Amino acid sequence: MTRLFSLLSLLQAPREWPGTELARRLGVSLRTVRRDVERLRDLGYPVEATMGAAGGYRLRAGAAMPPLLLEDDEAVAITVGLRTAAGHAVEGIEEAAVRALAKLEQVLPKRLRHQVSALGAATQPMLTWDRPTVDPELLTLLAAAVTNRERVRFGYRGQDGARTERRVEPHRLVSAGRRWYLVGWDTDRDDWRMFRVDRIADPAVIGYRAAARELPDGDAAAFVTRRLSERAPVYRAVATLHAPIERVAGRVGDSPGDLVAVDERTCRLNSHSDTLDFLAWRLMTLGCDVEVHEPPELIAHLRALGARATRAAGAQVWRT
């Protein structure tokens, strides 16, 4: 089995290996190399062979993802990269990064876990408004509990600041722009609940394996969206920004397609859904003129903010 792992490790390099070179590296005969290649194929690894003097073996892309063998430094690099992806609002990959991180950290040797933890403790990213303030280790624990359907216990700080103890059967993690939410069945309240992950403290896996439950909304993201809308109405802003698109891109919580260039000095924004306060703050801190077209609620909110700002500045007396 050790020789088979060594062969697989060589084949994972992006090149074609002559059979004689593989035999020399492994210290075996060509016949043994051919036999080991067949064993890898039986295990699902798509090893391709080409004939002729320049032929050899290489690992090609298959229909399914086979297990990978990673060197220690490669495992550390991938783990750190997944933690970075999980901790930033990169649309479409956050939850996948957390699931992959949970799987990888479960099998990391203790010495490599120490390296990853030391690297995380020694570095600090520059914070931006969009960056979720969530510990990747907490996300990893919750993701593993979701996968294994294990009940968790944790302290939770509510919106009013009160702390309660919760016992929850995790269903799904949802990334909502600047926030992470855990959707699960609250066993004490006998109902579905969502929890802001940055308000969860001291989580522990109880070990009780929960039965699968069907979420009323069917989709965890739809469940979170509905609950957020019930708490505070959200809106989508449509506005013209009087600035080149390259100057404001990435500064309004936008994703590709949210901003469209009108000309060299103007662009059009169709924003994500958010509260009036957040949309107004975003638009007013861009450092350029903005024309808001909709919704009317945002226009009215901006007028009220403008009047408040004028009153805060006080009446100006001009002297000649």
C-alpha positions as CSV (number, residue, x, y, z in Angstrom):
1,M,0.0,0.0,0.0
2,T,2.9,2.4,0.7
3,R,4.2,1.8,-2.8
4,L,0.8,2.5,-4.2
5,F,0.6,5.8,-2.3
6,S,4.1,6.7,-3.6
7,L,3.0,6.0,-7.2
8,L,-0.2,8.1,-6.8
9,S,1.9,10.9,-5.4
10,L,4.1,10.9,-8.4
11,L,1.2,10.7,-10.9
12,Q,-0.4,13.8,-9.3
13,A,2.4,15.9,-10.6
14,P,1.2,17.7,-13.9
15,R,3.3,15.7,-16.3
16,E,3.6,12.4,-18.1
17,W,5.8,9.8,-16.5
18,P,7.7,7.2,-18.6
19,G,7.2,3.7,-17.1
20,T,10.9,3.2,-16.8
21,E,11.2,6.5,-14.7
22,L,8.4,5.3,-12.4
23,A,10.0,1.9,-12.0
24,R,13.4,3.6,-11.1
25,R,11.8,6.0,-8.6
26,L,9.8,3.2,-6.9
27,G,12.6,0.6,-7.1
28,V,10.4,-2.0,-8.9
29,S,10.0,-3.6,-12.3
30,L,8.0,-2.3,-15.2
31,R,5.6,-5.2,-14.7
32,T,5.0,-4.1,-11.1
33,V,4.3,-0.5,-12.3
34,R,1.7,-1.8,-14.8
35,R,0.1,-3.9,-12.1
36,D,0.0,-1.0,-9.6
37,V,-1.5,1.3,-12.3
38,E,-4.3,-1.2,-12.7
39,R,-4.9,-1.2,-9.0
40,L,-5.2,2.6,-9.0
41,R,-7.7,2.4,-11.8
42,D,-9.8,-0.1,-9.8
43,L,-9.8,2.4,-7.0
44,G,-11.3,5.0,-9.3
45,Y,-8.2,7.0,-10.3
46,P,-8.3,7.8,-14.1
47,V,-4.7,6.9,-15.0
48,E,-4.1,7.3,-18.7
49,A,-1.4,5.3,-20.6
50,T,0.2,6.3,-24.0
51,M,2.2,3.9,-26.1
52,G,5.5,4.4,-27.9
53,A,8.9,5.6,-27.1
54,A,7.7,8.9,-25.8
55,G,4.7,7.4,-24.0
56,G,4.0,6.9,-20.3
57,Y,1.5,7.4,-17.6
58,R,-0.4,10.4,-16.3
59,L,-3.4,11.2,-14.2
60,R,-6.2,12.8,-16.1
61,A,-9.4,14.5,-15.0
62,G,-12.2,12.1,-14.4
63,A,-15.9,12.2,-13.9
64,A,-15.7,12.2,-10.1
65,M,-13.2,13.7,-7.6
66,P,-10.9,10.9,-6.3
67,P,-9.0,11.2,-3.0
68,L,-5.9,13.4,-3.1
69,L,-2.5,12.8,-1.5
70,L,-1.1,16.0,-0.1
71,E,2.4,16.8,1.2
72,D,2.5,18.5,4.6
73,D,3.1,22.0,3.2
74,E,0.4,21.5,0.6
75,A,-2.1,20.5,3.3
76,V,-1.2,23.6,5.4
77,A,-1.5,25.9,2.3
78,I,-4.9,24.6,1.3
79,T,-6.2,24.8,4.9
80,V,-5.1,28.4,5.3
81,G,-6.5,29.2,1.8
82,L,-9.9,27.7,2.8
83,R,-9.9,29.6,6.0
84,T,-9.3,32.8,4.1
85,A,-12.1,32.0,1.6
86,A,-14.5,31.2,4.5
87,G,-13.8,34.4,6.2
88,H,-14.4,36.7,3.3
89,A,-17.5,37.6,1.4
90,V,-16.6,36.0,-1.9
91,E,-20.0,35.1,-3.4
92,G,-20.7,31.5,-4.2
93,I,-17.7,29.9,-2.4
94,E,-18.1,30.7,1.3
95,E,-20.2,27.7,2.3
96,A,-18.3,25.3,0.0
97,A,-15.0,26.5,1.6
98,V,-16.4,25.9,5.1
99,R,-17.5,22.3,4.1
100,A,-14.1,21.6,2.6
101,L,-12.4,23.1,5.6
102,A,-14.4,20.9,8.0
103,K,-13.4,17.7,6.0
104,L,-9.7,18.6,5.8
105,E,-9.3,19.7,9.4
106,Q,-10.9,16.4,10.6
107,V,-8.0,14.4,9.0
108,L,-5.1,16.8,9.5
109,P,-2.4,15.3,11.7
110,K,-1.9,17.0,15.0
111,R,1.4,18.5,14.0
112,L,-0.2,20.2,11.0
113,R,-3.1,21.5,13.0
114,H,-0.6,23.2,15.2
115,Q,1.1,24.8,12.2
116,V,-2.2,26.1,10.9
117,S,-3.3,27.4,14.3
118,A,0.1,29.1,14.8
119,L,-0.1,30.7,11.4
120,G,-3.6,32.0,12.0
121,A,-2.6,33.4,15.4
122,A,0.5,35.2,14.0
123,T,-1.3,36.9,11.1
124,Q,-4.1,39.5,11.0
125,P,-5.9,40.5,7.8
126,M,-6.8,44.1,7.1
127,L,-10.4,44.4,8.1
128,T,-13.1,45.8,5.7
129,W,-16.8,46.4,6.2
130,D,-17.6,43.3,4.1
131,R,-15.5,40.9,6.1
132,P,-17.5,38.7,8.5
133,T,-16.2,38.7,12.0
134,V,-16.6,34.9,12.4
135,D,-13.9,32.5,13.7
136,P,-13.3,29.9,10.9
137,E,-12.8,27.3,13.6
138,L,-16.4,28.0,14.8
139,L,-17.6,27.7,11.2
140,T,-15.7,24.4,10.9
141,L,-17.3,22.9,14.0
142,L,-20.8,23.9,12.9
143,A,-20.2,22.6,9.4
144,A,-19.1,19.2,10.8
145,A,-22.2,19.1,13.0
146,V,-24.4,19.8,10.0
147,T,-22.8,17.1,8.0
148,N,-22.9,14.5,10.9
149,R,-26.4,15.6,12.1
150,E,-25.0,16.1,15.6
151,R,-26.8,18.3,18.2
152,V,-24.7,21.2,19.5
153,R,-25.0,23.3,22.7
154,F,-23.8,26.9,22.8
155,G,-24.3,30.3,24.4
156,Y,-26.2,32.8,22.3
157,R,-26.3,36.6,22.6
158,G,-29.5,38.0,21.3
159,Q,-30.1,41.3,19.7
160,D,-31.0,42.8,23.1
161,G,-27.7,41.6,24.5
162,A,-29.2,38.9,26.7
163,R,-27.4,35.5,26.7
164,T,-29.2,32.2,26.6
165,E,-28.1,28.6,26.4
166,R,-29.3,26.8,23.3
167,R,-29.5,23.2,22.2
168,V,-29.8,23.0,18.4
169,E,-29.8,20.4,15.7
170,P,-27.9,22.2,12.9
171,H,-29.5,22.1,9.5
172,R,-27.4,24.4,7.3
173,L,-25.0,27.3,7.3
174,V,-26.0,30.3,5.2
175,S,-23.6,33.1,4.1
176,A,-25.5,36.4,3.7
177,G,-23.0,38.9,2.5
178,R,-21.5,40.3,5.7
179,R,-23.0,37.7,8.0
180,W,-23.1,34.0,8.6
181,Y,-26.3,32.3,9.9
182,L,-26.9,28.9,11.4
183,V,-30.3,27.4,10.6
184,G,-31.4,24.7,12.9
185,W,-34.1,23.0,15.1
186,D,-34.1,24.5,18.6
187,T,-34.9,21.5,20.8
188,D,-36.0,23.7,23.8
189,R,-38.3,25.9,21.8
190,D,-39.5,23.0,19.5
191,D,-39.2,25.2,16.4
192,W,-36.9,26.3,13.6
193,R,-34.5,29.1,14.5
194,M,-31.7,31.0,12.8
195,F,-28.6,32.2,14.7
196,R,-26.0,34.8,13.8
197,V,-22.8,32.8,14.0
198,D,-20.8,35.8,15.4
199,R,-23.1,35.8,18.4
200,I,-22.5,32.1,19.2
201,A,-20.1,31.4,22.0
202,D,-18.6,28.2,23.7
203,P,-20.1,25.7,21.2
204,A,-19.9,22.0,22.0
205,V,-21.0,19.0,20.1
206,I,-23.3,16.9,22.4
207,G,-22.9,13.8,20.2
208,Y,-26.6,13.0,19.9
209,R,-27.4,12.1,16.3
210,A,-30.5,13.9,15.2
211,A,-33.1,12.7,12.8
212,A,-33.4,14.5,9.5
213,R,-36.0,17.3,9.5
214,E,-37.7,19.1,6.6
215,L,-37.3,22.8,6.7
216,P,-40.7,24.6,6.1
217,D,-39.2,26.9,3.5
218,G,-37.4,24.0,1.8
219,D,-34.3,26.1,1.3
220,A,-32.2,27.5,4.2
221,A,-31.3,30.6,2.3
222,A,-35.0,31.4,1.7
223,F,-35.7,30.8,5.4
224,V,-33.0,33.3,6.4
225,T,-34.2,35.9,3.8
226,R,-37.8,35.6,5.1
227,R,-36.7,35.9,8.7
228,L,-34.5,38.9,8.0
229,S,-37.3,40.6,6.1
230,E,-39.6,40.1,9.0
231,R,-37.2,41.8,11.4
232,A,-36.2,44.7,9.2
233,P,-37.4,45.4,5.6
234,V,-34.8,45.2,3.0
235,Y,-34.7,47.0,-0.4
236,R,-32.7,46.9,-3.7
237,A,-31.3,50.2,-4.7
238,V,-31.1,51.3,-8.4
239,A,-28.9,54.3,-8.8
240,T,-26.6,56.2,-11.2
241,L,-23.1,56.8,-9.8
242,H,-21.2,59.7,-11.3
243,A,-17.8,58.0,-11.2
244,P,-15.9,55.6,-13.4
245,I,-16.8,52.0,-12.7
246,E,-13.3,51.1,-11.8
247,R,-13.3,53.7,-9.1
248,V,-16.4,52.4,-7.2
249,A,-16.3,48.7,-8.1
250,G,-16.2,46.6,-4.9
251,R,-17.1,49.5,-2.6
252,V,-20.8,49.2,-2.6
253,G,-21.0,45.5,-1.6
254,D,-21.4,44.7,-5.3
255,S,-20.8,41.4,-7.1
256,P,-20.0,41.0,-10.8
257,G,-23.0,42.3,-12.8
258,D,-24.3,44.6,-10.1
259,L,-22.4,47.5,-11.6
260,V,-22.6,48.3,-15.3
261,A,-20.7,51.1,-17.0
262,V,-22.8,53.7,-18.7
263,D,-19.9,55.7,-20.1
264,E,-16.3,56.5,-19.1
265,R,-17.5,58.7,-16.1
266,T,-20.8,57.1,-15.1
267,C,-22.1,53.6,-14.0
268,R,-25.4,52.1,-13.0
269,L,-25.9,50.2,-9.8
270,N,-28.5,47.5,-9.1
271,S,-27.7,46.6,-5.5
272,H,-28.2,43.5,-3.3
273,S,-31.1,43.7,-0.9
274,D,-30.3,45.5,2.3
275,T,-31.7,47.9,4.9
276,L,-32.2,51.5,4.1
277,D,-29.6,52.6,6.6
278,F,-26.9,50.4,5.1
279,L,-27.8,51.4,1.5
280,A,-27.7,55.1,2.4
281,W,-24.4,54.8,4.2
282,R,-22.8,52.9,1.3
283,L,-24.0,55.4,-1.3
284,M,-23.0,58.5,0.7
285,T,-19.5,57.3,1.4
286,L,-18.5,56.7,-2.2
287,G,-17.2,60.3,-2.7
288,C,-19.1,60.9,-5.9
289,D,-22.5,62.3,-6.9
290,V,-25.3,59.7,-6.8
291,E,-28.8,59.7,-8.4
292,V,-31.1,57.2,-6.7
293,H,-33.9,56.1,-9.0
294,E,-35.6,53.6,-6.7
295,P,-37.0,52.5,-4.3
296,P,-39.0,55.6,-3.2
297,E,-38.4,54.5,0.5
298,L,-34.6,55.0,0.0
299,I,-35.1,58.4,-1.6
300,A,-37.3,59.6,1.3
301,H,-34.7,58.1,3.8
302,L,-31.9,60.1,2.1
303,R,-33.9,63.3,2.2
304,A,-34.5,62.8,5.9
305,L,-30.8,62.1,6.5
306,G,-29.9,65.2,4.5
307,A,-32.2,67.4,6.6
308,R,-30.8,65.9,9.8
309,A,-27.2,66.5,8.6
310,T,-28.1,70.2,7.8
311,R,-29.5,70.7,11.3
312,A,-26.5,69.0,12.8
313,A,-24.2,71.4,11.0
314,G,-26.2,74.4,12.2
315,A,-27.2,77.6,10.4
316,Q,-24.3,79.3,8.6
317,V,-24.1,83.1,8.8
318,W,-22.4,84.8,5.9
319,R,-20.7,88.2,6.6
320,T,-19.6,90.7,4.1
